[in-house]
Amino acid sequence: MSKIHVSTSINGDAVEYLCDPSETLLDVLRNRVGLTGAKEGCGSGDCGACSVELDGRLVCSCLVLAAEAEGKEVSTVEGLADGDKLHILQQKMLEHAALQCGICTPGILVAAKALLEKNPDPTETEVRYWLAGNLCRCTGYDKIIRAVMDAAAEMRGA
Amino acid sequence: MVTEYKEGAAGTEYSKRDFKVVGTRPPRPDGVDKVTGRALFGADLTAPGMLHATILRSPHAHARIVSIDISGALALDGVKAVVTSNDFVKQGSSGNQDTLDNCMARGKVFYDGHAVAAVAAVSVKVANEALKLIKVEYEVLPHVTDVDAGMLDSAPVLHEGRKFRNIPEGNNANVSGYWEFGHGDTDAGFAKADIIVERSFKTAATHQGYIEPHATLATMGPDGRGEIWACTQGHYMVRDMAAAFVGMDTSQLRVTPSEIGGGFGGKTTVYLEPVALALAKKSGRPVKMVMTREEVFRASGPTTSSSTDVKIGMTKDGRITAGQAKLRYQGGAYPNITAMLGAMTAFAAYDLDAVQTLAWNVLTNRPKQAAYRAPGAPMAIYAVESVVDELCQKLDLDPIDVRLMNAAKKGTLSSYGPTFDEIGLVATLEAAKAHPHYAAPLGPNQGRGVSCGFWFNFAGNTSVSMGINEDGTVSVIEGNPDIGGSRASISMMAAEELGIPFDKVRTIVGDTNSIGFNDVTDGSRVTFSVGLATIKAARAAIKNMCGRAAQVWGIDADAVDWVDGAAVPMGHNAGEFPPMTLAEIAKDSAKTGGPIAGHHEVNADGAGVSFGVHLVDVEVDPETGFTEIKRYTVFQDAGKAIHPDYVEGQMQGGAVQGIGWALNEEYIYGEDGKLQNAGFLDYRIPVASDLPMIDAVILEIPNPGHPYGVRGVGETGIVPPLAAVANGVSHAAGVRMTELPMSPPRILAAIDGAK
């Protein structure tokens, strides 16, 4: 089976790759582009560890075919910080000790950023429901929710 | 892997002091890597020329392997190596042989998902195609997956002809372990009771549910030297097992731990690593293996399921006169000691004149269990704490008052043998009683649950090394994978002891060639044991630095003390010299005798047990049977919280795992013996919208066995939630719940049954 040529944008950089028709966007990000920030926790869209934005829409990259990225903009956790300046969400995750093992952290950050772009002033319940697709087994979510609420407040104030 | 749990001997390590660094909340040293996606986990590494390997797994719950024909797979283009059990070395100990047989079935498959063969190929796709070309002839056998069914004389026998030690007459051939604990005359105790409650309970098997599937990358050249990269809780364990299974010296195998995406006990053994190493040996190429989530559920160890009978007698005023528990656990197809730990912990919270616990482990056609956070304790204490709650309910007594009246304290002869030293149960119960949560009003269909929890904590073999750098900074090497922020707490203890700022220290987790042996990251041992070894390594470095200062000052080394990060002359006869800081001593170290370092190796003891108390308010919808957690508060004795954020995190995370165990999580097997819910959609761990904030109250009752008073905190937090939630649900629903998980259909059936 011949490969598909894809031209896309990842974190603002023009990227081209060849992929199998069956390959997922997650496979290509991790195995062909060299961006291993998005993680595969399940491969079935249940854990959210592979969350990325595709043209501004939050998706599980394990449920998107790599070929679908043609002509679109992909944003991953690697694009969150601005050079050596962390995004407020990243700073707040550190300040609130909102990670233990850190495997879910990239997906949580991408999902939380997508939430705050749509809803800069979410209630605790809204944050909890928005992040319900991002599994964390370590923290019990308490500190994650606090970090996102605090980041939202600081971004509104900024 | 069996970990020996030793009770904390009355140590003299602890001395009270004022802390400068310990108890603060600095950002963790690996934090930026983890929020930017830079941190490398198990599946994130690649190697030039790397192959990908996948595993052929049994479709049967129990079958004899008649033959395996790998010729079709080997003939496929792109396939570089195939291994079966024939490619591994027979082991001297039955424990190691069981672990090896679990990695690759030998003669028989014991569960749905048991590994039979593995293929290394140029891609995952080719490897998976090759698996289909392997012909395995099975003779399918009858199976058993339920704990009670496994003990029946009519049950199919898993290991025919294998004899297990100390099994009393009358048990069938699937009983692989039997244990008894206790003291006093329980018959006399029950005779003194005003009321006796007897109940039977069942709990389902749950999985640790770490979000990172098992992953490894192995290489081995024709020179017989190997390298393994793996996400594991213990890389020395991986080294020892993998080297033994492929038949090489441990010195020739270096194992480097990746960042680890959760473990909770589930990564304290090997599954893929020896297989990848054998494939690398055969192919001469690096081999990467990553489990799918389905494989994680089907073939890596969940915890045990249990069936327990509890009998407790009480006087009218709430004094327990006797307690007895019979615990039956199944942990899959190979022997384990989880039932023993259940029997030891069941009544640990109580000071009893008469107590007896009996435990059986039963072999069944399920995956080999692995440790899961305080293994064995949650289900045992769930059963006991449910009966204590029912007694309080029947006698109309306050559940915390009754626990205070019966609480274990310093000097109590514990239900499992040792006498307790300083412990924090009474203080923890008192804190719970005084907390506003306990007095808050409840709404309709709501109930409040209380439970105690206990864990031994482990110490064990530990090595730490630190170098004092010429610029006055310190590099620490430890050998225990950091799952929840331990590099921060180790750096903090090094900084505290040396008297320098936290940011002058960097701690790394070294590979197996960096420093001496370390036990796996388990038993809540790292902050305790690695912390103890770090403090002692720092003291060794300090002694060295005091000697350097003495040399410069021309005074006796015994006349130099270490205060606030500097050598100072001690006493009037030492002479007048200004303090010589760590940085000053380090800068001139080449002139005073060479590099300065400290190291410490110890088989630590005195871990210090930890108690917790959980309070939960639940609301049960009588129409649907759905349970909502309305409020949750955790109280736990940490001895001394080095980094309180990560102590709270352990308490909160443990509570939520326990909530999942209580309400949702369950391994579901069909009549065919196959696992029916091998994915996160159908095996539902708690999500953010299921939960309220989890309040965490840290108590600090110093552990005599640690210089700073530290107790392990990782495991105790998962112990109380099962009973706390069950007690809350029982009050809210108006009927005693005796089976976990308390799924909505089960709660509705209980409500209907009580009508």
Interface residues (C-beta under 8 A of the other chain):
Chain A: D20 R30 N31 L35 T36 G37 A38 K39 E40 G41 C42 G43 S44 D46 C47 A49 T76 V77 E78 L80 A81 L86 Q90 M93 L94 E95 H96 A97 L99 Q100 C101 G102 I103 C104 T105 P106 L109 E124 T125 V127 R128 Y129 L131 A132 G133 N134 L135 C136 R137 C138 T139 G140 Y141 D142 K143 I144 I145 R146
Chain B: R25 P27 R28 D30 G31 V32 D33 K34 V35 T36 G37 R38 A39 L40 F41 A43 D44 T46 K125 Q208 G209 Y210 I211 E212 P213 E259 I260 G261 G262 G263 F264 V290 T292 R293 I483 G484 G485 H643 D645 Y646 E648 G649 Q650 Q652 G653 G654 A655 V656 Q657 G679 F680 L681 I685 P686 V687 A688 S689 D690 L691 M693 I694 A696
